[in-house]
Amino acid sequence: MYVVDALDKAPYFDGVKESGAHPPYTGRHGPAARPRRGHFDHLRPRGRTARQFSAANLYATIRLTLTVWEHYLGRP
C-alpha cells in the first residue's frame, strides 16, 4: 500500500457522472515523503512539507485501521 500525492487530478465521480479516469493514477504527482532514521517526525503540517505531512498522515491512519481490523478478524 502507498499514497500518491496526485496533482491536478480530476475526481473519478463528480456527483452526476463518471470522469472516465480510473485507478491507478498515472498523472503528475508530488514528491514522496521519505523517512529520516526510520521516522516521519521531521514533516510539518505547514510550509514546504505540508503535502508530504498530509500523505504520511493518511497512510498512517489507513495502516492503523487495517491493523486493528486484521487483529479483530484474526487474519489479514
C-alpha positions in Angstrom: 0.0 0.0 0.0 1.2 3.5 -0.8 -0.1 7.1 -1.0 0.3 9.2 -4.2 0.0 13.0 -3.8 -1.9 13.5 -7.1 -1.6 16.9 -8.5 -4.3 18.4 -10.8 -6.3 15.1 -10.6 -9.9 15.3 -11.6 -12.4 13.4 -9.4 -13.5 9.9 -10.5 -17.1 10.9 -9.9 -18.4 14.5 -9.6 -21.8 13.5 -8.1 -23.5 13.3 -11.5 -21.3 11.3 -13.9 -18.0 9.5 -14.0 -15.0 11.3 -15.4 -13.7 8.3 -17.3 -10.5 8.2 -15.2 -9.8 5.1 -13.3 -7.2 3.9 -10.8 -4.3 3.7 -10.7 -3.4 7.4 -11.0 -0.6 7.9 -13.6 -0.5 11.7 -13.8 1.6 14.3 -12.2 2.4 13.8 -8.5 4.2 15.5 -5.7 7.5 14.2 -4.2 7.2 11.1 -2.0 7.6 11.6 1.8 10.9 10.0 2.8 11.7 8.8 6.4 14.7 10.0 8.3 16.2 7.4 10.7 13.0 5.4 10.1 10.5 8.1 11.1 8.5 10.8 9.5 8.6 13.2 12.5 10.5 15.7 10.5 7.5 16.5 8.4 5.4 19.5 9.4 1.8 20.3 8.7 2.8 23.8 7.4 5.3 25.1 4.9 7.0 23.2 2.3 6.4 19.7 3.8 2.6 20.2 4.4 1.6 18.0 1.5 4.0 15.3 2.4 2.8 15.5 6.0 -0.8 15.0 4.8 0.2 12.0 2.7 2.1 10.4 5.6 -0.8 11.1 8.0 -3.3 9.5 5.6 -1.1 6.4 5.2 -0.6 6.0 8.9 -4.3 6.3 9.6 -5.3 3.7 7.0 -2.5 1.4 8.1 -3.6 1.6 11.7 -7.2 0.9 10.7 -6.1 -2.2 8.7 -4.0 -3.4 11.6 -6.9 -3.1 14.1 -9.3 -4.9 11.7 -6.8 -7.6 11.0 -6.4 -8.2 14.7 -10.1 -8.1 15.3 -10.8 -10.6 12.4 -7.8 -12.8 13.2 -6.5 -12.7 9.7 -5.1 -10.3 7.0 
